[in-house]
Each structure stands twice: as C-alpha cells, then as structure tokens.
Amino acid sequence: MIVPKLQSRRRSCVSRFPDKETVLSDSENARPSAASERPGEVTMSLAEALRIGLEAHQNGDFQSAEQIYREILRVKPGQQEALHYLGLLAFHVGKPEVAAEFISEACKSDPGYAAAFNNLGNVLMHLGDMDLAEKVYNRALQLQSDLFDPLVNLTVLHSLSGRHQQAVEIATRALTLMPGSETHQREELAEYLASAPSEEAAIRAMVVLTRSTLKPRLLHSLGHSLASLGKPDDAMRIYRQWASLDPNDPRPQHYMAALSQSQIPDQASPDFVRVTFDRFASSFDRVLTTLKYSVPELLRESLATYLSSRGPVAEILDAGCGTGWCGPLLREWTRHLVGVDLSPRMLDKAREREVYDELLEQNLVTHLQNHPDRYDVVSAADVLEYFGDLSDPFAAATIGLKPGGRLQLTVELAHPANAPRGFRLELHGRYSHTENYLRTTLAATGLVVDECREVFLRTESGQDVKGWLVAAHRPAGVASHRTEKT
C-alpha cells in the first residue's frame, strides 16, 4: 500500500531564533536594517521566520512551530505558507478536519500553490472524501504538470476506489516523471503495480524490479499478483527469491504452500500472523474503510439479537481483536471487554480506541485454555481464517466459555469441491471453510450450532468475498472439551 506523500514548498531550513526578543517584519524576504531595531531586538523577515518554523516542525517541536506560524499570520494575515504549514501540523497531531480548514485557506490565499493543493488532497482522502480529493489532486497537476507527488497520491486514490486500470496508467506516468533519487517512491509505485489485478501492471512492476534493489515487500505483492493472474510458475519463482532474500521471514513459505497445495499446515504459524499484522497495522483501518467491511456490524446484530432479552453480560472476549474495529460495538453489551491478539502493533492501535478493559498479546487458543469458564461471549471476527483445522480453537472455546456461553465468528466460504478436507489454504494466505466442516467440528467439540449462514464479508480486488456467520453455544451440561493430538 502506498502512503500519500506530503509535499512542502521548502525542503530544509537552517536558522534558529536568537536568545533575545525577535520581532517579525511584514517584509517577505528583505531583512530590515539594523538601524531600525531597538536595543535587545532582532527584526526578522517572514521568509526567515518560515524557515525557522519549518525547522522546528520537522524536528518535532510542534509547539514552537505553531507559535511561529501564528505569529506570521498575526503580522501578515492570509500568508499562504504559514496557513499551509499550520494545516500540516494539525494533520501530524491527529486533527485532520482542522488541517483541511487551514490548507483550504492557503489554497484560497494563493490559487497557484500546487503543493498546498496536493496536501489538501491527502487530508481529504484521509477523511474519506475521495471525489473532492481527486479534484484537488488534478488541480495541483493543472498548476504544475511535472509534479509526481499528486500522481503518486492519485494512484493510491484510484487503487482504493477499485479503479485499477486508471491507477496503473497514472502510476506509469509518475514513474516517467520521478527522478532517480526518489528510490523509496519508485519502489512504492512498483509495489502497487505488482499488486494490481492486471497482467500489464505486473509486467511493468517486474521491469522496475530489475532496475532496483530487491525488496521483500515488492516481491510479496508481485508474487501474489502473479499467482492471482494464473501464473503459478512465475509466482513461485518470486516467492523463492523472497525466501532467499530473507530466510527468517515466515511468509514466503506459507504462500508457497498455498500456491503448490502441498504440505498444507493445519494453521498459519504465530510468527506468520504476527509479522503480517505488525506490518499491516499502520494502514489496516484505512484499507478496511475501502472494502465495504461488514463483519463488525454482522456480529453486533447477531449478538444484539441474542442478548436483547438478557442485557449486557459480565465478560466478552474479542479474540484476534486487531486494531479494535469490533471493540466499540461489543462494548455496549458487556461490563468487561478483553481483547487478545498476537500483533503488538495492532494492539497499540486498539489501545487508542479506549474501549477495552484489558488488551493482551497472547495466542487466543492458549488464552482460552488458561481461563476456564470465564467468558459469556467469545467473538472472533475473521481471525479463524488463519486456522485450517478448527478443532483446537473450538475446543478451547468450550473451556473458556461459561456453561451457556456463546461463540460467534466469521470465516471465508469454501466450496466442497475445492476443499476435500473441509478447509482450503487460499492464495492470499487465509483459510476458507465449508459449512459441513464447521457444523461437524463444532458438534465434535460439544458446541451446539445456533446459526450458520452465508454472508457478504467485504470486497477484495473489486470482487465480493462471501463467508459464513456462525453462532454456537456451550450447553449448560457439557464439560470443557480438550483435544489430544498424537
């Protein structure tokens, strides 16, 4: 996933405020004569002040930067760069709505300010206003047609909107304009081309790949794209390159197993899950907003129906809680909400929501086994897609649930013809399951199925992803079920 690139008109600054009172002149560039200064004063031009403010900003001294920008605006209201940088500062401290207001004012003050239009587009895209963001990026390009930053950001926008052909065309145009020194941006564009559902895009990505240093992230995207395009030999070659480049990364071996359909593991390794989601954490929420992700609401509705006559329960476990998407929806139905996940970076994001009473970096099976008869509800949103054989997590649920407690979950749908074992490791690295497998495995662990129905989970590469919404309970008279493997 490409991250929108923030652009500034000034790339560096070198000055600092002197250790005595500083007075700003309304002069843009020329420094007033020393004769006009009072004793103990230093008079500074707006350009000098902007350099110092931007230096403080870039060094993380946001308070000083804000004071300087606001002083500039006091001396010269409407100064476009001070407005622009105040907007960027607001964005950096998590206030995108405020950022949009300041940068919009900068664009009004200077209608030819291409960098400000580019950054306004980034903020609007962050806020989910894709249509207006697209117009603003195009305005930046009208002002300066050789800018590659808005092209990179338009690639992101069209990709997130499912317009992959347009994204490929724009990414290719950006690569032709981008100077060779912009290695990181070139690799991000190549990564997008590698992941786009287009053979043409994959070929272009391979061209970029041959001209740059090999990067695991790019090899990951390109391998998956080639596999999805029905080119297993090419995909396997890329995955092997990835594995040789980083032999300690568990992911290429997992994807090679999915591609070959031989030596399929019963579940994804904990290391695979941890590495995958640690690296996905920063963009996870943004990506889900573009996928029509319905799982949290499906689970909330199912739980609300179940608890409508009972009211909130004592404890709910959000198993594989990730960044906490389901947390706010589960919170209203419990007095104590626990989240468990293998990824510390995902847990950091969940912690920011401030809805969980406990957040634990633990394996969900181990956690349930170690807390018998504790939970009224265990909710697992898409987490069991990283298990093929569900015997262990279902058995662990019978341990962790109170008698009468409820397990609710979603998994991707597998067709029986493609999943002779009842589950299948798909090319994207997750497992899908058949309805019969779910029902029989739940029954074998002593859980009673209350609901198992086909649902829409999300979109992926422009296609609907179907799955199962399952709810089951531990009967009051059924003891905890432990599985023994030989």
Summary of the structure (lengths in Angstrom):
residues: 486
radius of gyration: 26.9
end to end distance: 42.1
largest distance: 93.4
contacts: 1630
relative contact order: 0.06
helix: 52%
strand: 16%
